[in-house]
Amino acid sequence: MFRNMKLGARIASGFGVVLFLIGLTAAIGYWGLRRNVDAAKQMVLGDVATASAVLKMECKVNQLGSEESELALKVGDSSEQRALLRTWEDTLKEYNALLSEYKRLADDDSDYEAIKKMESNVEQYSQGLRQVASKALANGFATPQAADEAMTAFDPQLKILFDTADETSERYRKKITELDDEIDAQAGETEVLMLVTFVAALALGFIVSATISRGITNPVTALASLADRVAQGDLTVTVRKDDRGDEIGVLQGAFAAMVAGLRSMATNLREGVTNLTSNTAQIASTAKETSAAASEQASTVAEVTTTIEEVGQTSKSAAERAQEVLAAAESAAQAGQRGIEAVDGSSQMMQTITERVERVASKILELSERNAKIGEIVETVNDLAE
């Protein structure tokens, strides 16, 4: 259900479910409270008010009977009788006012029947008692007993008024008790319903939150574990890509692409290292060959140098010998000039000189040839060095 939902939408959905459950619990609480309030209002504004009016009517009936007895006892005292009669009339008016209130509050057939009975009997009682009171004011009774006997003739109506009020008040007392029990029962039902709803909301909220949490934390934890393995150099990991369209799916795809890229880079690096190793071996071999050639060239150069030194030494010796020969020739020339006269006598000496000159000339030719060879060798060495 949540696989293709974005993380923000998923969290918002979970929060919406929690809000819905809180609203449902509040609605159930309000509904139960409303029921209790309506029942309490009915009890207070209806049944209690009716019962209160009926109880007051019952008290007024007792008060009428008491005033009636006092009126009988005041036979012969007109002023007292008139005062008592006015009091009785006021009490009767209060009773009728309470009867009107009861009539206004009545809501069932029992009330209407009781009201009808009360209206009929209070009318009979009030008319009869007024007649007796008028006769008493006119001194129509010789004794209080006679007046009391005349008034007691209407006691059945007064008793009916009292009994009817008493029955009605008892009926409303039971009704109020039942309504109170109903309110308690409704409150208990509301509490149980709210508790069940609250527990269900907690369970559902836990399930939704756990589902959303697992859908986020499990794949993230798995990716973190794979990331640790990759950080340790393990590129053989396999990234599981779930078929989901949220940010976790995007992250899995990006991680898989990263691992594939690292794996390709590692392969390319290994190939590069292999090529580098091969090239290094070739370079080392070439360097070894070059070193050997350089050693040979160095040996050749050393030999050439030695030869040049030897040639130089030989040239130096030849030059010295040439100097000696030149000196000898000069000396010979001088001697020839001085001893031209003795040439004839020194043929053997001249022969010797001639031989020596020939040998020097031969040496000089050999040196010239060696110098030519040395020049060729030097050029060869220079070419090898270049």
C-alpha positions in Angstrom: 0.0 0.0 0.0 2.8 2.4 0.9 5.5 1.1 -1.5 4.9 3.7 -4.2 4.1 6.6 -1.8 6.7 9.3 -1.2 8.1 9.4 2.4 6.3 12.8 3.0 3.0 11.4 1.8 3.5 8.2 3.9 4.2 10.2 7.1 1.3 12.5 6.4 -1.0 9.4 5.9 0.1 8.0 9.2 -0.4 11.3 10.9 -3.8 11.6 9.3 -4.8 8.1 10.6 -3.7 9.2 14.1 -5.7 12.4 13.8 -8.7 10.4 12.5 -8.5 8.1 15.5 -8.2 11.0 17.9 -11.2 12.6 16.3 -13.2 9.4 16.4 -12.4 9.0 20.1 -13.4 12.7 20.7 -16.6 12.2 18.7 -17.5 9.1 20.7 -16.8 11.0 23.9 -18.9 14.0 22.8 -21.7 11.7 21.7 -21.8 10.0 25.1 -21.5 13.3 26.9 -24.3 14.7 24.8 -26.5 11.7 25.7 -25.8 12.2 29.3 -26.4 15.9 29.1 -29.7 15.4 27.3 -30.8 12.8 29.9 -29.7 15.1 32.7 -31.5 18.0 31.1 -34.6 16.0 30.7 -34.4 14.9 34.4 -33.6 18.4 35.7 -35.9 20.5 33.4 -38.7 17.9 33.1 -39.0 15.2 35.6 -37.4 16.9 38.5 -39.4 20.1 37.9 -42.6 18.1 37.5 -41.8 16.1 40.7 -41.0 19.4 42.5 -44.3 20.9 41.4 -46.3 17.8 42.4 -44.6 17.7 45.8 -45.4 21.4 46.4 -49.0 20.7 45.4 -49.1 17.9 48.0 -47.9 20.3 50.6 -50.5 22.9 49.5 -53.2 20.2 49.9 -52.1 19.6 53.5 -52.0 23.4 54.0 -55.6 23.7 52.7 -56.7 21.0 55.1 -55.0 22.7 58.0 -56.5 26.1 57.1 -59.9 24.5 56.7 -59.7 23.2 60.3 -58.6 26.6 61.7 -61.5 28.2 59.8 -64.0 25.8 61.5 -62.5 26.6 64.9 -63.0 30.3 64.4 -66.8 30.1 64.2 -68.3 33.2 65.8 -65.2 35.4 65.2 -66.0 37.0 61.8 -62.7 38.9 61.5 -60.6 35.9 62.1 -62.7 33.8 59.8 -62.3 36.4 57.0 -58.5 36.5 57.5 -58.3 32.7 57.5 -60.5 32.6 54.4 -58.2 35.0 52.6 -55.2 32.8 53.6 -57.1 29.8 52.3 -57.9 31.5 49.0 -54.2 32.5 48.6 -53.2 28.9 49.3 -55.8 27.7 46.8 -54.4 30.1 44.2 -50.9 28.8 44.8 -52.2 25.2 44.4 -53.9 26.1 41.1 -50.7 27.8 39.9 -48.7 24.7 40.7 -51.4 22.6 38.9 -50.9 24.8 35.8 -47.2 24.3 36.0 -47.7 20.6 36.3 -50.0 20.7 33.3 -47.3 22.6 31.3 -44.7 20.0 32.2 -46.9 16.9 31.6 -45.7 14.6 28.8 -47.6 11.3 29.1 -51.2 10.0 29.6 -50.7 9.3 33.3 -50.0 13.0 33.8 -53.0 14.1 31.8 -55.3 11.7 33.7 -54.0 12.9 37.1 -54.3 16.6 36.0 -57.9 15.9 34.9 -58.7 14.3 38.3 -57.1 17.1 40.2 -58.9 19.9 38.3 -62.2 18.2 38.8 -61.8 17.6 42.6 -60.2 21.0 43.3 -63.2 22.6 41.7 -65.6 20.6 43.7 -63.6 21.2 46.9 -63.2 24.9 46.4 -66.9 25.5 45.6 -68.2 23.5 48.5 -65.7 25.0 51.0 -66.6 28.5 49.9 -70.3 27.8 50.5 -69.5 26.4 54.0 -67.3 29.4 54.7 -70.0 31.9 53.6 -72.5 30.1 55.9 -69.9 30.3 58.8 -69.4 34.0 58.2 -73.2 34.5 58.3 -73.2 32.7 61.7 -75.0 29.8 60.3 -73.2 27.3 62.6 -73.8 27.3 66.3 -70.6 25.5 67.2 -67.2 24.8 65.7 -68.1 21.1 65.6 -71.1 21.9 63.4 -68.9 23.9 61.0 -66.2 21.2 61.0 -68.8 18.6 60.2 -70.0 20.6 57.3 -66.5 21.1 56.0 -65.4 17.5 56.4 -68.1 16.7 53.8 -65.5 17.8 51.2 -62.6 15.9 52.7 -62.9 13.1 50.1 -62.1 15.6 47.3 -59.2 16.9 49.4 -58.0 13.3 50.0 -58.2 12.6 46.3 -56.0 15.7 45.6 -53.5 14.6 48.1 -53.4 10.9 47.0 -53.2 11.9 43.3 -50.3 14.3 44.1 -48.6 11.6 46.2 -49.0 8.9 43.5 -47.7 11.3 40.9 -44.7 12.4 43.0 -43.9 8.7 43.7 -44.2 7.9 40.0 -41.8 10.7 39.2 -39.4 9.7 42.0 -39.2 6.2 40.4 -38.8 7.8 37.0 -36.0 10.1 38.2 -34.3 7.0 39.8 -34.6 5.1 36.5 -33.3 8.1 34.5 -30.4 8.4 37.0 -29.6 4.7 36.5 -29.9 5.2 32.7 -27.5 8.1 32.9 -25.1 6.0 34.9 -25.5 3.2 32.4 -24.9 5.5 29.5 -21.9 7.0 31.2 -20.6 3.4 31.6 -21.3 2.6 28.0 -19.5 5.8 26.9 -16.5 5.0 29.0 -16.3 1.4 27.7 -16.8 2.6 24.1 -14.2 5.3 24.6 -11.8 2.8 26.2 -12.3 0.3 23.3 -11.9 3.1 20.7 -8.8 4.4 22.5 -7.2 0.9 22.6 -8.2 0.3 19.0 -6.7 3.7 18.1 -3.5 2.8 19.9 -3.3 -0.6 18.2 -4.1 0.8 14.8 -1.7 3.7 15.3 1.1 1.3 16.4 0.4 -0.9 13.3 0.5 2.0 10.9 3.6 3.6 12.5 5.4 0.2 12.6 4.5 -0.4 9.0 5.7 3.0 7.9 8.8 2.7 10.1 9.7 -0.7 8.8 9.2 0.5 5.2 11.8 3.3 5.9 14.3 1.9 8.4 14.7 -1.6 7.0 15.9 -0.7 3.5 18.0 2.2 4.9 19.6 -0.2 7.4 20.3 -2.6 4.6 21.9 0.1 2.5 24.0 1.2 5.5 25.3 -2.3 5.9 26.2 -2.6 2.2 27.9 0.8 2.4 30.1 -0.5 5.3 31.1 -3.5 3.2 31.9 -1.2 0.2 33.9 1.1 2.5 36.0 -2.0 3.5 36.7 -2.8 -0.1 34.1 -5.4 -0.8 32.7 -4.6 -4.2 31.0 -8.0 -4.7 27.9 -6.8 -2.8 24.5 -7.1 -4.5 22.2 -4.2 -4.0 18.5 -5.3 -3.8 16.3 -2.9 -5.7 12.7 -3.1 -4.6 9.9 -2.3 -7.0 9.0 1.0 -5.2 8.6 4.5 -6.4 9.5 6.5 -3.3 12.8 8.1 -2.2 14.1 4.8 -0.9 13.8 3.2 -4.4 15.7 6.2 -5.8 18.4 5.8 -3.2 18.7 2.1 -3.9 19.0 2.7 -7.6 21.7 5.4 -7.0 23.6 3.1 -4.6 23.5 0.3 -7.1 24.8 2.6 -9.9 27.6 3.8 -7.5 28.7 0.2 -6.7 28.6 -0.7 -10.4 30.8 2.4 -11.2 33.2 1.5 -8.4 33.4 -2.1 -9.7 34.1 -0.8 -13.2 36.8 1.6 -11.9 38.4 -1.3 -10.0 38.5 -3.5 -13.1 40.0 -0.7 -15.2 42.5 0.0 -12.4 43.6 -3.7 -12.3 44.0 -3.6 -16.1 46.0 -0.4 -15.9 48.3 -1.9 -13.1 48.8 -5.0 -15.3 49.8 -2.9 -18.3 52.0 -0.7 -16.1 53.7 -3.8 -14.7 54.3 -5.2 -18.2 55.6 -1.8 -19.5 57.8 -1.5 -16.4 59.4 -4.9 -17.1 60.0 -3.9 -20.7 61.5 -0.6 -19.5 63.7 -2.5 -17.0 64.9 -4.9 -19.8 65.6 -2.0 -22.1 67.4 -0.2 -19.3 69.5 -3.3 -18.6 70.4 -3.6 -22.3 71.2 0.1 -22.4 73.3 -0.3 -19.3 75.2 -3.2 -20.9 75.8 -1.2 -24.1 76.9 1.8 -22.0 79.3 -0.5 -20.1 80.7 -1.8 -23.4 80.9 1.8 -24.7 82.7 2.8 -21.4 85.1 -0.1 -21.8 85.7 0.8 -25.5 86.2 4.5 -24.5 88.6 3.3 -21.8 90.6 1.3 -24.3 90.6 4.1 -26.8 91.7 6.5 -24.1 94.5 4.1 -23.1 95.5 3.8 -26.8 95.4 7.6 -27.2 97.5 7.9 -24.1 99.9 5.3 -25.5 99.9 7.1 -28.9 100.4 10.4 -27.2 103.3 9.0 -25.2 104.7 7.5 -28.4 104.2 10.8 -30.2 105.9 12.5 -27.3 108.8 10.1 -27.6 108.9 10.5 -31.3 108.9 14.3 -30.9 111.7 14.1 -28.4 113.6 11.8 -30.8 112.9 14.2 -33.6 114.2 17.0 -31.5 117.2 14.9 -30.8 117.6 14.2 -34.5 117.1 17.8 -35.4 119.6 18.8 -32.8 121.9 16.1 -34.1 121.3 17.3 -37.7 122.1 20.8 -36.6 125.1 19.6 -34.9 125.9 17.5 -37.9 125.4 20.5 -40.2 127.6 22.6 -38.0 130.0 19.8 -37.8 129.8 19.5 -41.6 130.4 23.2 -41.9 133.2 23.0 -39.5 134.6 19.8 -40.7 133.9 19.9 -44.3 137.5 19.3 -44.6 137.1 16.2 -42.6 134.2 14.7 -44.6 136.4 12.8 -46.6 137.9 11.3 -43.5 134.6 10.7 -41.8 132.6 8.7 -44.3 131.8 6.1 -41.8 130.3 8.8 -39.4 128.1 10.1 -42.2 127.0 6.7 -43.1 125.9 6.3 -39.6 124.1 9.6 -39.5 122.4 8.8 -42.8 121.1 5.5 -41.3 119.8 7.3 -38.2 118.0 9.9 -40.3 116.4 7.2 -42.4 115.2 5.5 -39.2 113.8 8.7 -37.8 112.0 9.3 -41.1 110.5 5.8 -40.9 109.4 6.5 -37.4 107.8 9.7 -38.4 105.9 7.9 -41.2 104.7 5.3 -38.7 103.5 8.0 -36.3 101.6 9.7 -39.1 99.8 6.4 -39.9 99.0 5.9 -36.2 97.7 9.4 -35.9 95.4 8.8 -38.8 94.1 5.6 -37.2 93.7 7.4 -33.9 91.6 10.1 -35.7 89.3 7.3 -37.1 89.0 5.7 -33.7 88.1 9.1 -32.1 85.4 9.7 -34.7 84.0 6.2 -34.0 83.9 6.9 -30.3 82.2 10.2 -30.9 79.6 8.6 -33.1 79.0 5.9 -30.4 78.7 8.6 -27.7 76.1 10.5 -29.8 
